[in-house]
Amino acid sequence: MTVGAGAAALLLGGVVVLAASVQWLTGMGFALIAVPALVLLLGPAQGVVLANCAAGAVSVAGLATSWRRVRIGAMVPLVLAAACTVPAGSWAAARLPEPVLLAGVGTLVTLAVALMMGGARLPALTGTKGAVTAGAVGGFMNAAAGVGGPPYSLYALNARWPVHAFVPNAQFYGIAVNVLSVTVNGAPRLSGPGWVATVAAVTAGALIGKTLAPKVRERGVRRLIFALALGGGLSALAKGLWELA
């Protein structure tokens, strides 16, 4: 970290609380919000693996009460395809220079947000073939940049899944793809204060999200996700391009 350990731990904790709260509310969004900030704080490699760990933990907690609504038949092709491409994403991330990774993360997040804001419907992301495509792209993106949710979201959007189906299946997918990514990339290397801040922030964020869930309108949450994610993606992209210049 380039700032004091205490200040960095506090900032890291704040980012994770916000991202964990949003993920609990919507089933996804942790990486879109947290990854741009985490890669700026910790560097691309450590920021991505920390996002993988934290997002997976929130998904486990969220799925504990909604696992019966998981559509296993639809999720199996997604997960199997992701398992095939996670190693390729990890390989690419390990060999690219840090500024390139920053710019890449920022670009992926920004494009993903733009597609989701536009309500993109893609014929290629329908049926079993669409599930395989979304899973393959999501697995690569998750291992390389920590942002594996948007392809799943576009698949579910094309399938016209209602919210009560979208959220638990997003959590199931989040657990699977993040376990795969952490297995390949390894666990994050944080200082003692960093770990304490992260664990406390994930717990606090999940509790906040659970408390707010009955009171917050879905449209407002989605707007918050898009605004924060777009700002974070553009920040990471700008920093990467600045360092490349």
HUKA-V61902 format. One record per residue. N is the residue number from 0. PSI is psi in degrees with one decimal (NA if undefined). D_LAST is the distance of its C-alpha to the last C-alpha in Angstrom with 1 decimal. Layout:
n: [N & N]
psi: [PSI & PSI]
d_last: [D_LAST & D_LAST]
This chain:
n: [0 & 1 & 2 & 3 & 4 & 5 & 6 & 7 & 8 & 9 & 10 & 11 & 12 & 13 & 14 & 15 & 16 & 17 & 18 & 19 & 20 & 21 & 22 & 23 & 24 & 25 & 26 & 27 & 28 & 29 & 30 & 31 & 32 & 33 & 34 & 35 & 36 & 37 & 38 & 39 & 40 & 41 & 42 & 43 & 44 & 45 & 46 & 47 & 48 & 49 & 50 & 51 & 52 & 53 & 54 & 55 & 56 & 57 & 58 & 59 & 60 & 61 & 62 & 63 & 64 & 65 & 66 & 67 & 68 & 69 & 70 & 71 & 72 & 73 & 74 & 75 & 76 & 77 & 78 & 79 & 80 & 81 & 82 & 83 & 84 & 85 & 86 & 87 & 88 & 89 & 90 & 91 & 92 & 93 & 94 & 95 & 96 & 97 & 98 & 99 & 100 & 101 & 102 & 103 & 104 & 105 & 106 & 107 & 108 & 109 & 110 & 111 & 112 & 113 & 114 & 115 & 116 & 117 & 118 & 119 & 120 & 121 & 122 & 123 & 124 & 125 & 126 & 127 & 128 & 129 & 130 & 131 & 132 & 133 & 134 & 135 & 136 & 137 & 138 & 139 & 140 & 141 & 142 & 143 & 144 & 145 & 146 & 147 & 148 & 149 & 150 & 151 & 152 & 153 & 154 & 155 & 156 & 157 & 158 & 159 & 160 & 161 & 162 & 163 & 164 & 165 & 166 & 167 & 168 & 169 & 170 & 171 & 172 & 173 & 174 & 175 & 176 & 177 & 178 & 179 & 180 & 181 & 182 & 183 & 184 & 185 & 186 & 187 & 188 & 189 & 190 & 191 & 192 & 193 & 194 & 195 & 196 & 197 & 198 & 199 & 200 & 201 & 202 & 203 & 204 & 205 & 206 & 207 & 208 & 209 & 210 & 211 & 212 & 213 & 214 & 215 & 216 & 217 & 218 & 219 & 220 & 221 & 222 & 223 & 224 & 225 & 226 & 227 & 228 & 229 & 230 & 231 & 232 & 233 & 234 & 235 & 236 & 237 & 238 & 239 & 240 & 241 & 242 & 243 & 244]
psi: [145.2 & -7.4 & 175.2 & 148.3 & -41.9 & -44.9 & -39.0 & -41.8 & -39.4 & -44.1 & -43.2 & -44.3 & -41.5 & -42.0 & -44.0 & -38.1 & -49.0 & -47.2 & -40.6 & -38.0 & -45.9 & -40.2 & -38.2 & -39.4 & -35.6 & -10.1 & -11.3 & -176.4 & -14.5 & -53.2 & -40.0 & -37.4 & -45.0 & -36.0 & -47.2 & -41.4 & -40.8 & -37.0 & -28.3 & -35.9 & -44.1 & -8.0 & 157.4 & -47.7 & -52.7 & -34.5 & -39.7 & -46.8 & -32.0 & -41.9 & -40.8 & -48.1 & -49.0 & -43.3 & -40.1 & -40.6 & -42.7 & -38.6 & -38.9 & -47.0 & -41.9 & -35.2 & -16.2 & -31.5 & 0.6 & 15.0 & -23.8 & -17.8 & 6.0 & 131.4 & 86.1 & -43.4 & -37.6 & -30.6 & -27.5 & -48.7 & -37.5 & -48.8 & -42.9 & -40.8 & -40.6 & -39.7 & -30.2 & -26.6 & -12.9 & -45.5 & -36.5 & -40.0 & -41.4 & -41.3 & -44.2 & -42.5 & -34.8 & -17.8 & -4.4 & 142.9 & 154.0 & -45.1 & -36.4 & -41.4 & -43.3 & -48.2 & -37.6 & -45.1 & -47.7 & -40.4 & -45.6 & -44.8 & -46.4 & -44.5 & -41.0 & -43.8 & -42.4 & -42.3 & -43.3 & -38.7 & -34.2 & -1.8 & 40.9 & 134.3 & 116.2 & 121.2 & -28.8 & -15.9 & 52.2 & 150.4 & -165.0 & -40.3 & -39.0 & -38.4 & -41.7 & -43.0 & -48.1 & -41.9 & -41.6 & -46.9 & -41.6 & -40.2 & -44.9 & -48.3 & -37.3 & -44.1 & -35.2 & -37.6 & -0.4 & 8.3 & 80.7 & -6.2 & -37.4 & -41.8 & -39.9 & -43.5 & -42.0 & -37.6 & -48.6 & -36.5 & -44.2 & -31.8 & -5.5 & 42.0 & 137.1 & 165.7 & -39.2 & -19.4 & -35.1 & -47.7 & -54.5 & -34.1 & -34.0 & -39.9 & -41.5 & -47.2 & -39.7 & -41.5 & -50.0 & -50.4 & -31.5 & -34.8 & -44.4 & -44.2 & -42.4 & -36.4 & -39.8 & -44.0 & -22.3 & 168.8 & 154.5 & 148.8 & 97.3 & 158.0 & 169.4 & -52.0 & -33.2 & -42.8 & -44.4 & -45.9 & -39.9 & -48.5 & -44.8 & -38.6 & -40.9 & -44.9 & -47.7 & -41.9 & -41.5 & -42.1 & -41.3 & -45.8 & -41.3 & -38.7 & -38.6 & -21.9 & -46.0 & -12.0 & -14.6 & 134.5 & 141.7 & -40.0 & -40.2 & -39.7 & -43.9 & -39.0 & -38.7 & -44.2 & -49.4 & -43.1 & -48.2 & -42.4 & -41.6 & -43.5 & -43.2 & -42.4 & -42.7 & -34.0 & -46.3 & -41.2 & -44.2 & -41.8 & -42.3 & -44.1 & -35.9 & -43.4 & -23.9 & -25.3 & NA]
d_last: [22.2 & 20.4 & 23.2 & 27.0 & 28.7 & 31.2 & 28.7 & 26.4 & 29.6 & 30.7 & 27.5 & 27.5 & 31.2 & 30.7 & 28.1 & 30.4 & 33.5 & 32.0 & 30.8 & 34.1 & 36.1 & 34.5 & 34.9 & 38.5 & 39.1 & 37.5 & 37.4 & 33.6 & 30.6 & 29.9 & 26.7 & 25.4 & 25.8 & 25.2 & 22.5 & 19.5 & 20.9 & 22.1 & 18.8 & 17.3 & 20.5 & 21.2 & 18.2 & 18.2 & 21.2 & 23.5 & 22.6 & 23.6 & 26.8 & 27.8 & 27.5 & 29.6 & 32.2 & 32.6 & 32.6 & 35.2 & 37.3 & 37.4 & 38.3 & 41.2 & 42.6 & 42.4 & 44.0 & 46.9 & 48.8 & 47.8 & 47.7 & 50.8 & 48.7 & 46.3 & 46.7 & 46.8 & 47.4 & 44.2 & 42.1 & 43.1 & 41.2 & 38.0 & 38.2 & 39.2 & 36.4 & 33.9 & 35.4 & 34.7 & 30.9 & 30.0 & 29.9 & 27.5 & 25.1 & 25.5 & 24.9 & 21.6 & 20.4 & 21.5 & 19.6 & 16.1 & 13.4 & 13.1 & 9.7 & 11.0 & 14.3 & 13.1 & 11.6 & 14.8 & 17.1 & 15.9 & 16.4 & 19.7 & 21.0 & 20.2 & 21.8 & 24.7 & 25.4 & 25.4 & 27.8 & 30.0 & 30.1 & 31.2 & 33.9 & 32.9 & 35.8 & 35.2 & 38.2 & 36.5 & 36.7 & 40.4 & 43.1 & 42.8 & 40.3 & 38.1 & 38.5 & 37.5 & 34.4 & 33.4 & 34.1 & 32.2 & 29.0 & 29.5 & 30.1 & 26.9 & 24.8 & 26.7 & 26.2 & 22.6 & 21.4 & 24.7 & 25.2 & 28.3 & 30.4 & 29.2 & 30.7 & 34.0 & 33.9 & 33.6 & 36.4 & 38.6 & 38.0 & 39.0 & 42.1 & 42.9 & 43.5 & 44.8 & 43.2 & 45.9 & 45.0 & 41.2 & 40.8 & 42.8 & 41.4 & 37.9 & 38.9 & 40.5 & 37.4 & 35.2 & 37.5 & 37.5 & 33.9 & 32.8 & 35.6 & 34.4 & 30.8 & 31.9 & 34.2 & 31.5 & 28.7 & 31.0 & 31.5 & 28.9 & 29.1 & 29.6 & 31.4 & 34.9 & 33.9 & 31.2 & 33.8 & 36.4 & 34.1 & 33.1 & 36.7 & 38.0 & 35.3 & 36.0 & 39.7 & 39.4 & 37.2 & 39.7 & 42.6 & 41.0 & 40.2 & 43.8 & 45.3 & 43.3 & 43.7 & 47.2 & 46.1 & 42.8 & 42.5 & 40.4 & 38.7 & 37.6 & 36.1 & 34.2 & 32.8 & 31.7 & 30.0 & 28.1 & 27.0 & 25.8 & 24.2 & 22.3 & 21.0 & 20.0 & 18.4 & 16.2 & 15.4 & 14.3 & 12.3 & 10.5 & 10.0 & 8.7 & 6.1 & 5.2 & 5.5 & 3.8 & 0.0]
